[in-house]
Amino acid sequence: MSAPEVITFGCRLNTVESEIIRRRAEDAGLTDAVIVNTCAVTAEAERQARQAIRRARRTSPLKRIVVTGCAAQLEPDRYAAMPEVDRVIGNREKLSARGYRGTAPDRQVGDIMAAREGATHLIEGIEGRARAFVQIQQGCDHRCTFCIIPFARGPNRSVPPAEVVAQIRRLTGNGYREVVLTGVDITDYGSDLDGEVGLGVLVQRILTEVPDLPRLRLSSLDPAEIDDALLCAIAEHDRLMPHFHLSVQAGSDLILKRMRRRHGRSDVIRFCERVRGLRPDAVFGADLIAGFPTESDGMFGETESLVEDAGLTWLHVFPYSERPGTPAARMPQVPRPIRKARAAALRRLAADRLARHLDTRRGRRERVLVETPDRGRTEQFARIALDRKAEPGSIVAARVAGHADGVLRGVLEG
């Protein structure tokens, strides 16, 4: 029997949910289908999703085309009106087998803001990946002026700690050597649960109760929500990977205020300095938006200088994209060519910062999670090409001989 094809756009959370979608569709008997799990972070992400839907119809004319995800949740009418689309399913409904059964209506998109259930869908792992992603929460209670995602994902809902630990035990038992904690806003984890539990407490509990897990990694962190328990975990557990990606967005305090972010420039610098004091091997990444409304050349210069001042290595750069219905879309806009030019400047800076980081690894011994027979990732998340084949999913030692095109070259030991 054929399996449904799932095309995924967007974040790591969508990657996790696509695996659940595949299994729920199989449970419902909907195997001869293409399911497009959309993203709504940028207009470009939506354009790519619509392009994929049209391509799927051309290449698979006899299969059912199902569209789900954030863009479908926000604009179900738009996707339902596409002649290529057979069914539209919302973000709550996509995780249930009921949504994929033949008796289900062709459009199922409920009120996501009424959602209260946690993300408790256990999976054995993620097909074709050396690491597993575990969803610890869903939704977001904040209202950044540029972001539409809370209206696609609903309010914050956390998975109880015992269920998170149970899933990680299960994944570790299935041979996964690295687990990534993911969600929409993982630093808000636990705020909706009874008792004193937050991300830091959860991390400490995982590392204590699942001693066979070699590597735990965190997805994007909000600098305004990092607690002392997480800093203690960073200091005390070398199995928590020394790679921390921050939802920074800008380096200008005025722009951060207009974004309605809850941190300032100094908070980012202070966090990076404090973590380096606890873990000298730590590296940092950041999401950055170029060309936010009202951003002047001087304000953009503050974002560029923050990269150096905070010592950021991994930059995920977006040119600002208007999202209809958000406050930022009504602000004075920066011309698109300037947004693109500023994004390009940040990407050049990112390439330079990465090259400088990789230079520091020359001659060092790295612990590598093997992703493909001759490629893997270091603890700091650098890509590394191995001089000979190793078993995917294993952790091996390699000595760094150099780097090229953003990839380390490693000589396997033993």
N, C-alpha and C positions, 0 to 999 in steps of 0.2 A: 504494500500500500504506500502511495506517495505521501510525503510530508508537506505541510504548508510552508511556503517560502515567506519569511518575514524580513522586510527591508526596514532598517532602523536608521533614524536621524537623531542627532542631538546628543544628550548627555549620557553619562554612565548609568544613571537611573533608567533611562530608556533601554539600555543594553540589558539590564537585569530584567526589566519588564517584558522585553521581546522574547526572552527565554520562557517566561511564564505564559505569554500569549501563544507561543508555538504549542506548548503542552495543553493549554486549555482548548485550543482549536482542534488538536488531535483527539482530546477527550470527547469533544462534541461531534466528531466525525467529519469536520470540515478540513479535509486534507488537500483537496485539489483547489488551492486558493493562494493568492498573493495578498499578504497583509502588510500595509504600509503604516509604520509607527512613526508619526510625524513629530516635529519640533516647531515651536513658535517663538524661539528666542529672538530671531532676526527675520527680516523679510526674505533674505537669501535662503534661509533654512526652509521656509515655506515654498519658495519658488522651486527649490530642488525636490521637495516632496511631490509637488504637482507634476513636475517633469518625470519623476519616477513612476507616478501613477499612469501617465500617458504611455510611457515606455513599456510598462508591465502589460497594458492592454494590447499593445502592438505585438509584443513577443509571446504573450500567453493569451491568445484570443478566447480560449475556451474556459479559462479559469475565472473564478469569482475574485473580484477585487474588493478588499475590505480596507477601509481607512480608519485609523484610530490615532490616539496620542493628543498632544497639547493643541496643535492647530485644529484638529477635528473637534475637540472639546469647545474651543473658542468660536469656531465658525462652521458649525455642522451643515448649515444650509448651503454654504459655498461648495463644500465637498460633495454633498448629496446631489447637487446640481450638475456635477461633472458627469458626462455621459459614460465615462469609463468605470465609474464607481457603482458597485452593487450594494454596499452596506457601509454605514458610518456608525462607529461605536465610541462612546465617551471614555474618559480616563478611568472611571470607576468600573464601568461595564466590561472593559477590555480584559480584566483579570478574572472573569468568571466564564465558565464553559457555556452558561446559558446564552451569552451574547453571540455565540458562534453556531448555535443549533439552527437547523433549517426552518424551524417554526418561529424563530425570533423575528421581530420586525426589522425592516431594512434600515431603520434609524433608531438608535438607542443612545441618547445623550441626556443624562440626568443632571440635576443641580449639584455641581461639584462642591459648592460652598456649604452644602448641607452634610457633607461627608464627615463622619466621626470615627469610622473603623480604622484600625491600624493596618500597616502593610505586613500581613502575617503569612505571605505566600512562601513556603519553604521550597527550595529547589536543590537538586543534587549537585549542581554545578553549572557552568556555562560552556556549551559545546565549543570545542576548538580553541579554548583559552587556557593559558597556564595559570592564571590567577582567577579567583572567584570574587564577584561583587555581591555584597550583602546589603540589602536595603534596610536601614534602621529607622527611617522616618519618611514621611510623605507630607507635601504641602508646605506652605509658608505663611506666617502671620504678619510679615512686614510689608511695607508698601513703598518700595523704591520707585521714584517717579518715572523711571525708564522701563520698568519691568511689568509684563503682562502675566507672568507665570503663576502668581498666586491665584489668578482667576481661572487658570487652566488646571491647577493642581489642588486647589482648596486649602483649608486650614492645616496647621501643623498637627500631624498624628504620629505618635511614636510607637514603635514596636516594643513591648515589654522586654526588659533585659534578659529574662530567662529564655525567651524565645530566640533572641539574637544569639545567645550563647549556644543554645541547642542546634541552631542552624550551622554555626561555625564548627561545632564538634562534628556535625554530619559531613560537612565539606572537607574538613581535615581528615576524617576517616576515609573519604573517597579519594584521598591523595593530593588534594590541593595544598600547596606549600605557602601560598600567599593569599590573604583575603583583604579586600578593599571595602571599607565602610562607606556607604553612599546614601544619598537622599537629596531632597531639594535644599534643605538648610540643616545640615547635620549638627551644627553647633547650637541649634535650638532644641536638640534632642532632650526629651524628658520633661520639658516645661508643661506638658499636658498630662503627665503621669503623677500619681500620688507618691509622696515621699521625696527625699532628697536624692535625685538621680539626674545626672547630666552626662554629657559626652565623656568627660574625663573619668567619671565613676564607671561608666560602661566600658571604656577602654581598659581600665585597670581590672575590671571583673573578667573581661575576655582573656586578657593575658595571664591572669591567675588561674582561671578555671579551665582554660584550654592550653595546657603546657606543651602539647605536641604541635601547636601552630608555630611555624618558624618565623613568619613575617606577617605583620598587620600594618596596613596602610590606610590613610585617611584621604577622603576626597576633599572638596573645597571647604575652607573654613572662613567664617565671618570674623574679622578681627575684633568686633565689638562684643562677641559672645564667648571668647576663650576664657575658661575658668582655671582656678589654681589646681584643681584635680587633674586637668589635662597636662598642665605644666609638670606636675609631679610624675605623671606617667611618662612624659618625654624624658625626664631626668633619670627615671628608675628602670626603664625597660628598653633594652637595646633591640628587642624584637619589634618594637614600634619603629617603623622605618623613618629615617631622618630626612624626609621629604615632605614639605608642608606647603600646600597650595592655598593662597589667600584670595578671597573675593575683595579685591582692593578697588578696582574700577577707575580711580583717578588719584592724582597726587596733589591736587589743589583743594584746600579746605573749603573754598567758596563753592567749587563745583561739587564736592562731596555733600555739602549742605543742600545744594539745589537738587542733587540726586536723592536726597533724604536718606543718606547713609548715616549710620550711627557711630562711625569711627572717624578719626581725623588722620592726617598725614603722620603725626608724631606717634600715634598708636601703632601704626604699621612698623615704623622704625624701631620702636621700643620692643614690640613682640619679637622681631627678628634678632635684635641684640640679646634679649633675654634667653631665647632658645639657643642661640650660639653659645651663650655662657653655660648652658646645661648640656648641650650636644655640639661640640665643635665641628662635627662632620655634617651638620644640618645644611640643607639647601632649600631654597624657597622659590615658589612660583607665584604668579598672580594673574588674575583676569584684569584686563585694562580696556577701557572704552575710549576710543579716539574721536574727538569732534563732538562731544556732548553739547547740547544747546547752550549758547552763550560762552563757550570756551574760547578764550583769547589765545594769542600766541604765547603770552606770558604764563597763562594757566596751563597750557599744554607743556611748556618748559618745566613746570613744577612736576608734572607726571614723569617726564624724561629723567629729571634729576632724582626723583624718588627711587627709580630703578637702581641707581648707583648708591644712593644714601641708605637704602634698606638692604642692598646686596641681593637683588632678585636675579634668579637664573632662568627659570622657565616662565616665559611670558605667553599668555593666551590673549591675543589682541583682536578686538572687534572694532571696526568703524561703527559709530553710532547708527542705529537703525530705528526709525520712528515706528512705534507700535500704537496703532489707533486705540483711543480710549485711555491712554496714559497721560499724566500731567506733562511729561517732558515733550510730548508730541505737540503741545500747544505753546511751548516756549520758542523764542527766536532761534531759528535753526542755523547751524554752521553749514556753508555750502558743501555739497557732496564731494567735489574735487579736493577740498581742504581736508575733509574727513579721511578720504583715501590716502592723501599724502601723509597725514599724521600717522595713520595706521602703518603705512610703509616705513616711516621713520622709526616707529617703535619696533617693528619686526627686524629692521637692521640692527637696532640696539640689542634686541633679543639674541640675534645670531652672534654678536660680539660677546655678550655676556656668557653665552653658552660655550663659545670657543675658549674663553678665559677659564671657565670652570673645568672644562675637559683637559686643559693644559695642566691643571693642578693634580689631575689623577694619573699622569704619566709615571710609570714605575710602581704604582700602588697595586696592592692585592685587593681584588674586588670579589664580593660574594654575588654571584649572578643567578637570577632566576631564568632558566632557559625557556624561551617562548617557542622558538622553532629550532631545528637541530643545530643551527650555527648562529643563532641570535638570541639575545636576552636583555634583561634590565638589571642594573646595579641597584643597591639599596637606595641610592640617591635618585633613582629613576632614569639614569642615563642609559641610552641604547648602547649595546656593545656587540660587535661582531667577533665570533670566536674562531680560532685558527683551525679547529677541527670539530667534528660533530659531538653533541652531547644529547642526553635524553630530555625531550621537552617535559617541563614540569619539575625537573630536578633543580637543585641549587648546587652550583659548582664554584670552585675558586679559579680565578684567572688573573694573570698579571697584565697590567695595561702597558702596551707597547707604543701607543700613540693614538691619534684620532684623525678622521677625515670626514667632511660633509656632515658634521654633527654627530658622528658615531665613533665610539671608542673602538680600538682594536685590542683584543685580548688574547693572551696565550694561556691556554688551559694548563693547570698544574696537575701533576700526577699522570 
